[in-house]
Amino acid sequence: MVQTGERYKSSIRSEYTVAGSSPACRTKRERYNIMEEQATYNRKIKYDVVIGIDPDVERSGLAILGLYDMKLTVNSHPFPELLEIVRSVAFEGAELGHATVVYVEAGWKNKSNWHLSPKDTRASAAKKGEHVGRNQETGRKIVEMLSHYGIQVMEQSPLRKCWQGKAGKITHEELKRLCQMSGIEFNRPRSNQEERDSALLAITCSGLPIKYKVVESKINKPYCGM
């Protein structure tokens, strides 16, 4: 049996301050506003467990956020194992009176999925396209199977990439800081990108008021891209 988060207690007040109007500050505002907008929408429905999934053809990122104990668990699993864990969390939680919702990153909902760079050859461009297509098909199958099991599942368009990691993705340190400032217990010493993306998805869609302040450095410069 996989150990998952237990219960999420108290709510969190949102606080965010940005000085000036530089592009970096606007990036911070944009990042915060997007997360708070999604959180406000999801407060309309109360869930005890929010699961985020970042689909991958080999090992999908899985984040389980328990809103009763404010604990976040992240890992990555192959397709069959992922389904077993989500089923277990949802069904066993239901026996305890916990409502579970799953958010799956749905890249296929984007109008365009342009992942090429000027340096790409035809072969590398074709390979990238195949990889993106396979990941998206994995996501569709996850949604299909969870719906078949009767689990509440939502297709979530990819969040805007306004973090300091490669291609604007969230780094491990940023995820740790986000959890710490938002009152979420997260003790993983390291994580891969799929795990971090699934965690950000779960936190953003949880309905929790988001509290976050960017700590800039010369090494991690702000980046905002699609």
C-alpha positions in Angstrom: 0.0 0.0 0.0 1.4 3.4 -1.0 1.5 5.9 1.8 -0.4 9.1 0.8 -1.2 12.4 2.4 -3.7 12.2 5.3 -5.7 15.4 6.0 -5.8 19.0 5.3 -6.6 21.3 8.2 -6.9 25.0 8.3 -7.1 27.6 5.5 -4.4 30.0 4.5 -4.5 33.7 3.9 -3.1 35.0 0.7 -0.4 37.7 0.8 1.8 38.9 -2.0 3.7 42.1 -2.5 5.5 43.4 -5.5 7.3 46.7 -5.8 7.8 48.6 -9.0 6.6 47.9 -12.5 9.5 46.2 -14.2 9.0 43.2 -16.5 10.3 41.0 -13.7 7.6 42.4 -11.3 4.9 42.0 -14.0 6.0 38.4 -14.4 5.6 37.8 -10.6 2.1 39.4 -10.7 1.1 37.3 -13.7 2.3 34.1 -12.0 0.4 34.9 -8.8 -2.8 36.2 -10.5 -3.1 33.0 -12.6 -2.7 30.7 -9.6 -5.1 32.8 -7.4 -7.7 32.9 -10.2 -7.7 29.2 -10.5 -7.7 28.7 -6.7 -10.7 31.1 -6.4 -12.7 29.1 -9.0 -12.0 25.8 -7.2 -13.0 27.1 -3.8 -16.6 26.8 -5.0 -16.4 23.0 -4.6 -14.9 21.5 -1.4 -12.6 18.5 -1.8 -10.5 16.7 0.8 -7.9 15.4 -1.6 -6.6 17.0 -4.7 -4.5 14.9 -7.1 -2.4 16.4 -9.9 -1.1 14.3 -12.8 1.5 15.4 -15.4 1.2 12.7 -18.1 4.3 11.0 -19.4 4.6 8.0 -21.7 7.1 6.3 -19.3 6.5 7.7 -15.8 3.8 10.3 -15.1 4.2 12.8 -12.3 1.7 12.2 -9.5 1.0 14.7 -6.6 -1.4 14.0 -3.8 -2.4 17.0 -1.7 -4.4 16.3 1.4 -6.4 19.3 2.4 -7.2 17.8 5.8 -3.6 17.6 7.0 -1.9 20.0 4.5 0.6 17.4 3.3 1.9 17.0 -0.2 3.2 13.7 -1.6 4.8 13.5 -5.0 6.2 10.6 -7.0 6.3 9.3 -10.6 4.8 6.0 -11.8 4.2 4.0 -15.0 0.7 4.0 -16.4 -0.8 0.8 -14.6 0.7 1.7 -11.2 -0.5 5.2 -11.4 -4.1 4.1 -12.0 -3.9 1.6 -9.1 -2.6 4.3 -6.7 -5.3 6.9 -7.7 -8.0 4.3 -7.4 -6.8 3.3 -4.0 -6.6 6.9 -2.8 -10.1 7.8 -4.1 -11.9 4.6 -3.0 -10.3 4.3 0.4 -10.8 8.0 0.9 -14.5 7.7 0.1 -14.9 5.1 2.8 -13.5 7.8 5.3 -15.8 10.4 3.9 -13.1 12.2 1.8 -14.0 13.7 -1.5 -11.2 13.3 -4.1 -10.7 15.2 -7.4 -8.0 14.6 -10.0 -6.6 17.2 -12.4 -4.8 15.9 -15.4 -2.6 18.3 -17.4 -4.3 18.4 -20.9 -1.8 19.6 -23.4 -4.2 18.7 -26.2 -6.5 21.6 -25.1 -3.9 24.1 -26.2 -4.6 25.7 -29.6 -1.0 25.0 -30.6 1.8 22.9 -29.1 5.0 24.4 -30.5 8.1 22.9 -28.9 10.7 23.5 -31.7 13.8 25.6 -31.6 15.7 27.1 -34.6 18.5 24.4 -34.0 16.1 21.5 -34.5 16.6 19.3 -37.6 13.7 17.6 -39.3 14.5 14.4 -37.5 14.7 16.0 -34.1 11.5 18.0 -34.8 9.7 14.8 -35.8 11.0 13.1 -32.6 9.7 15.9 -30.4 6.3 15.8 -32.1 6.1 12.1 -31.6 7.0 12.4 -27.9 4.5 15.2 -27.3 1.8 13.2 -29.0 2.5 10.0 -27.0 2.4 12.0 -23.7 -0.9 13.6 -24.7 -2.4 10.2 -25.6 -1.3 8.9 -22.2 -3.1 11.8 -20.6 -6.3 11.1 -22.5 -6.1 7.4 -21.5 -5.7 8.4 -17.8 -8.8 10.6 -18.0 -10.7 7.9 -19.8 -9.8 5.2 -17.2 -10.4 7.4 -14.2 -13.8 8.4 -15.6 -14.6 4.7 -16.1 -13.8 4.1 -12.5 -16.2 6.8 -11.4 -13.5 9.1 -10.1 -14.0 12.9 -10.5 -11.4 13.9 -13.1 -10.8 17.3 -14.8 -8.8 18.1 -17.9 -6.7 21.1 -17.0 -4.9 23.2 -19.7 -1.2 23.6 -19.0 -0.4 26.3 -16.6 1.5 29.3 -17.9 5.3 28.8 -17.4 6.5 31.8 -15.4 9.0 30.2 -13.1 12.8 30.3 -13.0 13.6 26.9 -14.2 14.4 25.8 -17.8 11.7 26.9 -20.2 9.9 28.7 -17.4 9.2 25.6 -15.4 9.1 25.5 -11.6 12.3 24.4 -9.8 12.6 22.2 -6.7 13.6 25.2 -4.6 10.6 27.2 -5.8 8.2 24.4 -5.1 9.7 24.0 -1.6 9.3 27.8 -1.0 5.7 27.8 -2.4 4.8 25.0 0.0 6.5 26.5 3.0 4.9 29.9 2.5 1.4 28.3 1.9 1.5 26.1 4.9 1.9 22.8 3.0 4.2 20.1 4.4 6.6 18.9 1.7 9.7 17.1 2.7 11.1 15.6 -0.5 14.9 16.4 -0.8 14.6 16.3 -4.6 12.1 15.9 -7.4 12.0 15.5 -11.2 10.2 17.9 -13.5 7.1 15.7 -13.9 6.7 15.5 -10.2 7.1 19.2 -9.7 4.6 20.0 -12.5 2.0 17.7 -11.0 2.5 19.3 -7.6 2.1 22.8 -9.0 -1.1 21.6 -10.7 -2.5 20.1 -7.5 -1.7 23.2 -5.5 -3.0 25.7 -8.0 -6.3 23.7 -8.5 -6.7 23.0 -4.8 -8.7 26.2 -3.9 -6.1 27.2 -1.3 -5.3 30.9 -1.2 -1.8 31.0 -2.6 0.9 32.8 -0.7 4.2 33.2 -2.5 7.0 35.7 -2.9 9.8 35.3 -5.5 13.4 35.3 -4.3 15.5 36.4 -7.2 19.2 35.7 -7.8 21.7 36.3 -10.5 21.6 32.6 -11.3 17.8 32.2 -11.4 16.6 35.1 -13.5 12.8 35.4 -14.1 11.5 33.8 -17.2 8.0 33.9 -18.6 7.1 32.0 -21.7 4.3 29.8 -23.1 
